[in-house]
Amino acid sequence: MLQLSSAQRRELRAQAHNLNPVVSIAENGLTEAVLKEIEVNLQAHELIKIRVYGDSRDNRLAYLEQICAELGAAAVQHIGKLLVVYRPAPAAPAAVNAPKSPKTRRPTAAPRKSKRSFQG
């Protein structure tokens, strides 16, 4: 489970403020399909909101702990029926993200002169 400092958590809460929930946990609970969807969204976005339908606060806390434990994520916030979860994207290989050399442009040829003379 990933640990965040209070400063990191505060910054992530600010970033998550305008996010919409991307995953919902409904009456079937935290199924394998829901976990897979959370995994996909964490890979794509790093910081996500999850909406939990149901009135049990204990269930929401259990879901949050299970998500963080199984997916290696950190709990950022649990407010009402919304869970905010963060997991940094894995570092990409250096060759993939290496800066590309600027493309060189070939010199362009001078505009061609028309062989026909225009007599007006």
C-alpha positions in Angstrom: 0.0 0.0 0.0 1.4 3.4 -1.0 1.9 6.0 1.7 1.4 9.7 1.1 2.6 12.7 3.2 0.0 15.2 4.4 1.3 17.7 1.9 1.0 15.2 -1.0 -2.5 14.3 0.1 -3.6 17.9 0.3 -2.2 18.6 -3.2 -4.0 15.5 -4.6 -7.3 16.5 -2.9 -7.0 19.8 -4.7 -6.4 18.2 -8.0 -9.3 15.7 -7.5 -11.8 18.5 -6.7 -12.9 18.9 -10.3 -12.8 15.2 -11.3 -15.9 13.2 -11.9 -16.2 9.6 -10.7 -14.9 7.2 -13.3 -16.0 3.9 -11.6 -19.0 3.0 -9.5 -19.4 0.3 -6.9 -23.0 -0.8 -6.8 -25.0 -3.5 -5.0 -22.7 -6.3 -6.1 -19.8 -4.7 -4.2 -16.2 -4.8 -5.2 -16.1 -7.5 -7.8 -13.2 -8.6 -10.0 -14.7 -6.6 -12.9 -14.9 -3.5 -10.8 -11.3 -3.9 -9.6 -10.1 -4.4 -13.2 -11.9 -1.2 -14.2 -10.2 0.7 -11.3 -6.9 -0.7 -12.4 -7.4 0.4 -16.0 -8.4 3.9 -14.8 -5.4 4.2 -12.4 -3.1 3.3 -15.3 -4.7 6.0 -17.5 -5.2 8.8 -15.0 -3.2 8.1 -11.8 -5.8 10.0 -9.7 -9.4 8.9 -9.8 -12.7 9.2 -8.0 -14.9 6.2 -7.3 -18.6 6.5 -6.4 -20.0 3.9 -3.9 -23.7 3.3 -3.9 -25.0 2.2 -0.6 -25.4 3.7 2.9 -22.9 1.7 4.9 -19.9 3.7 5.8 -18.1 0.6 7.0 -18.5 -1.0 3.6 -17.1 2.1 1.9 -14.1 2.1 4.2 -13.6 -1.7 3.6 -13.7 -1.1 -0.2 -11.2 1.7 0.1 -8.8 -0.5 2.1 -9.2 -3.4 -0.3 -8.6 -1.3 -3.4 -5.5 0.2 -1.9 -4.1 -3.1 -0.7 -4.8 -5.1 -3.9 -3.8 -2.4 -6.4 -0.9 -0.8 -4.6 -2.7 2.6 -4.4 -3.0 5.3 -1.8 -6.2 6.5 -0.3 -6.4 10.3 -0.8 -9.9 11.1 0.5 -13.1 9.5 1.6 -15.9 12.0 1.7 -19.5 10.9 1.6 -20.0 8.3 -1.0 -16.9 9.3 -3.0 -13.5 7.7 -2.7 -10.4 9.3 -4.1 -7.5 7.0 -4.9 -4.0 7.7 -6.3 -1.3 5.5 -7.8 1.6 7.0 -9.7 2.1 5.6 -13.2 5.0 3.2 -13.5 8.2 4.8 -14.8 8.5 4.2 -18.5 11.8 2.9 -20.0 14.2 5.7 -20.7 14.4 4.9 -24.4 10.7 5.5 -24.9 10.8 8.9 -23.2 14.2 10.0 -24.5 14.1 13.4 -26.1 13.9 13.2 -29.8 16.4 15.1 -31.9 15.0 17.9 -33.9 14.1 17.1 -37.4 16.4 18.7 -40.0 14.7 20.2 -43.0 16.1 19.7 -46.4 16.8 22.9 -48.3 13.9 23.7 -50.5 14.5 24.3 -54.2 14.0 27.7 -55.7 10.6 28.1 -57.4 10.7 27.1 -61.0 10.4 29.6 -63.7 7.6 29.0 -66.1 8.9 28.0 -69.6 5.9 29.7 -71.2 6.0 33.4 -71.4 2.8 35.1 -70.7 1.9 37.7 -73.3 -1.1 39.7 -72.4 
